[in-house]
Amino acid sequence: MATRLSDLFGNSRIIAGLLVNLLSSICIVFINKWIYVHYGFPNMTLTLIHFVVTWLGLFMCQKMDIFSPKSLRPSKIILLALSFCGFVVFTNLSLQSNTIGTYQLAKTMTTPVIIVIQTMYYRKTFSTKIKLTLVSGDVTIHSTHDSIRFTILISRFDLIHDVFFFYKMRFKGVI
């Protein structure tokens, strides 16, 4: 028990970073939805603002020596960059067109969709435990949520979002 506690406190920077990431992600979703609802802010403009703020954050991290950038040929990175842009655009379209509950449901369904794509097109197999975990987790989380609504247009945004996420992971070498 003492070893686990020391490991936990030894990784406090990692835990703090994960908590900051989680809380900032939640805040960004609620702020974006508020902007869409109250100001009718254009999706592409908000996406551009996100990209600029992300670039500024990465630039500041580079200047603080948190990481060092790598140089790559544009041909090596263009597909990853395009898939990332598509992923963000369709994520924001989903949030703009959905309730937050529907948006979160679509986001959590990304992993099952990726598993279906990998199974159908790449013949990859997954254990029954993994499949049951995905199904039971999504059903449990979202069967209790009361603000979920779908339309054909919204479902298309979410499916396109998942495909862009798949290609983003594929180009990064994760899948």
URUR-V669613 format. One line per field, one symbol per residue. ss: DSSP state (h for helix, s for strand, l for the rest). phi: phi as a letter, one per 30 degrees, with the letter a starting at -180 (. if undefined). psi: psi as a letter, one per 40 degrees, with the letter a starting at -180 (. if undefined). Layout:
ss=???
phi=???
psi=???
//
This chain:
ss=lhhhhhhhhhlhhhhhhhhhhhhhhhhhhhhhhhhhhhhlllhhhhhhhhhhhhhhhhhhhhhllllllllllhhhhhhhhhhhhhhhhhhhhhhhhllhhhhhhhhhhhhhhhhhhhhhhhlllllhhhhhhhhhhhhhhhhllllllllhhhhhhhhhhhhhhhhhhhhhlll
phi=.dddddddddcdddddddddddddddddddddddddddbiddedddddddddddddddddddddhdabdccbdeddcdddddddddedddddddddccddddedddddddddddddddddcchdcbdddddddddddddddcdcdcccbbbdddddedddeddddeddddddidc
psi=ddddddddddfdddddddddddddddddddddddddddefhhdddddddddddddddddddddefdihiihiidddedddddddddddddddddddeiiddddddddeeddddddddddddefiiiiddddddddddddddeeehefhiiiddddddddddddddddddddeed.
//
